[in-house]
Amino acid sequence: MTELPALSGKVALVTGASRGIGYGVAEALVARGDRVVITGRGEDALKEAVEQLSADRAVYVAGKAHDEAHQAVAVERAMEAFGRVDYLVNNAGTNPVFGPLADLDLNVARKVFETNVISALGFAQKTWHAWQKDNGGAIVNIASVAGIAPSPFIAAYGVSKAAMINLTQQMAHEFAPKVRVNAIAPAVVKTKFAQALYEGREAEAAASYPLGRLGVPSDIGGAAAFLTSDQSDWVTGQTLVVDGGIFLNAGVG
């Protein structure tokens, strides 16, 4: 990014943001003038992401999303570096299993929930106490269309995202009126995380979408930018489906 807009004065913490959807969100927020703290597991990837975003506007904290100590350090880093944390975008997630629920290893199910749901709550709690409780702000949880309707063979992931949607509603109720909390439910977005869903068959996968293509990270970045902007000041507890129209095909044989 060569030219940057004037600083907005706002700061965002975006989890799982070294690449993919999280990076797309961070990029959109930096592009409008926000400063960001990004997290992820890989330090090298995070360093590269910060360089691309602008070292003047972004810092990183490496660690595992479900680690409470990492959550605390990330929020502390935001406060130390920028003095505030207006927005939290919970994007970190995992889907280590592909198969039916009947054969699901329960330890794997626990890992999915720990990373996809409990970590989001942990980050929200720490952000709330560090800044948002007294100063307001917004939280955006990255859910999935798999949390809205059954998705064969990624059921554990889908159930965790359904929990994320309900978590969004619960937090929206409890954190009001200071903090707005919303979710985004993407369909398939072209990232390394979702690669198994379209690799080698992208044209075939995209053909079922009324808009004729799969999503890209900037699609979700734009939605997150809206949900953390003044234009969405009367929106809370909602799940914005960003799916290229795929749900329009429901019930069509």
N, C-alpha and C positions, 0 to 999 in steps of 0.2 A: 504494500500500500504506500504510494508515493505522496499523495496529498491527503491531509487529514483535516476534518472540520474543527471548528473551535470546540473546546471542551464544554460538555453539557453540565458538568458539575456532578454528574451521577456516576455511581460505581456498581458494577455487577460482579457476582461470583457465579461462574459457570462450571459445573462439574462435568467430568468426562469430555474435556474440550480440546484435547490435543489433535483431534481429527474429526471427520464425520459431522454429524448433526451438531455436536457441542461446539466444534470449531466454527461451523456455519453461523451459529447463534452469536458467538463471541465476535466474529467478523462483522455481523450486522450491527451489533451494539457499538463497536469501535467506530464503524463507518458513520454513525450519527453523532459521535462525540463523547460517548461514555468511555470510562476506563474499566478494565476488567482484570479479575483474578481468575485464572483457569487452573483446573486440576486434572489429574490423570495418573496412570500408573507409570508411564515411561518418561523418564527425565529428558532423554534426548529428543523425543517427539515434542514434549512440552517446550523445550528451548527453541526448537525450530518454529513452533507455532507462535511463540512470543516474538521472534524475529520477524515473522510474516505480518503479525498484527501491528507491531510497533513497540519497541522496548520502552518507549516513553508512555505508552498507554496500557501496557499489559505486563503482568507478572504471573509467575506460576508457582504451584505447590504440588510436588509429587507425592502420591500415596494411594492407598486403597480406600475407596469410597465408604466402605462399611466400617472402617477403623475410626472410632470416636476421637482418638488423639489426632488423627489426620484432619478430621472435620474441624476440630478446635483450632488447629494450626492454620488451616485455610482461612477461617474467619478472622483470626488474629492478624494474619498477613494482610488481609484487605484493610483492616483498621490501621495497621502500622504504615502501610504503603500509601493509602489514599484517605484515611480518616473517616471512612463511612462504608456501608454496604447496602445500597438502596434496593438492589434486585438480586434475587437468587434464582438461578435456572438449574433445576435438578435434572440433569441429563444422563449421569452415569448409570450404566445398566449392564446386565449380562444375560446371556442365553446359552448356557453350556451344554444343553441337551436337546435332542431332536427325536421325538418318539411319543408313543401313546402314554396317557396317564397310568394305565394299568400296570406298566412296567417301570414307572418312574422311581428312581432312587430317591428316597425321602431326604437324604442328606443333600442331594443336588437341589431339591425343591427348597430346602432351607437356605442354601446359598443364594438362589435366585431371589427369594424374598428379602434376605439380608441386604443384598446389593441394590435391588430395584426399589424397595419400599422403605425398609428401616433406615437406610442411609439417607434417603430424602427427608424423612422426619428428623433425623439427627442434624442435618445441615440446617433445616428450617428452624429447629429449636435454638441452635447456636446463633444463627443470623438474627432471629427475633430478639434474643437477649442482648446481643452486642450492639444493635442499632435500630432495628425496625420497630420494636416495642414503643420507643419514645419518638421516633422520627418518621415512621411510615415507610412505605415502599411497596414492592410487588414480588410475588413468587410465581414462577412458571414451572410446572412439572411436565416432563416429557413422558407421555403415556404411549398409547399405540391403539390402532384400530383393533388389534388382537385383544384389547381389554374391553371392547364393546360387543364383539361377536366372536363365536368360537373360531379358532384357528387350528386346524388339525396339525398335530405333530409339534407344535410349539405351545402346548396348552399351559405348561408351568409359567412360561413367559407371559402368556395372555392373562392368566389368573392374577399374576403379580401386577400387571398393568391395570386390571380392573380394580385392584386394591389401591393403586396409585390414584385412580380417578375418584374413588371414595375418599381417600386421604385428602385430595384437593378440596372436596366439598366440606369435609370436617374442618380443615384449617381455615378455609374461607369464612366459615361461620365463627370460629373462635378468634381469628386474628382481625376481624372487622371491628371498627371502621378504619383502623390504621393501615392495614395491609390487605391488598387484594391478592387472591390466590386463584390461579386458573391452570388448566392443563392443555396440552396440545396432543392430539392423537394422530400421528402420521400413519400412512400406509407404507408401502415399500419405498425406502429412500436409498439411492445409490451410495452406499458406504461399505467399508470393509466389514462392518458388523453384520450387514444384511446380505452380503455377497452370495451366500449359499442359496438365497431365494431367487436369484436371477442370473447367476453366472452361467455363461454359455447359452442362455436362452432369453436374453433381455428383450428382444423384439417380441417374442411370444408372450413374455410376462407383461410387457407394456400394452399389448394389444387389447387386454381386458379392461384397460383404464379408459373411460370416456375422453379424457384429455390427451390420450395417445402417448403418454410417456410415464416413466417412473419419476419419483421425486428426486430432488437434489438438496443438499444441505441448506442452500440459500432459501429454499421454499420454507423451511422450518425457521430459519433465522429471521425471515421477514415477519412470520407469525409471532415469534417471540418478541421482536421489536415492537409490534403493535400492542401486545399484551402488557408490555412494560412502559407504555407511553401514555401521555395525557389523553390521547384519543380513546383509550379504553378505561377511562376513570370511573365509569359506572358499570363495569363488567367484573364480576367475581363469582367464583364457584362454578365456572363453566368449563366445558371441554370443547375446544375448537378442533374439529376434524379437518385434517389437511391430507386429502387422499386422492387427488386427481379424479374424483368422481366415482371411485370404485364401488362405493356403497349404493350408487344408483342402480347397480346391476343386481341387487338383492332380489331374489325371487324369480329371476329370469332364467329359464332353462337353457 
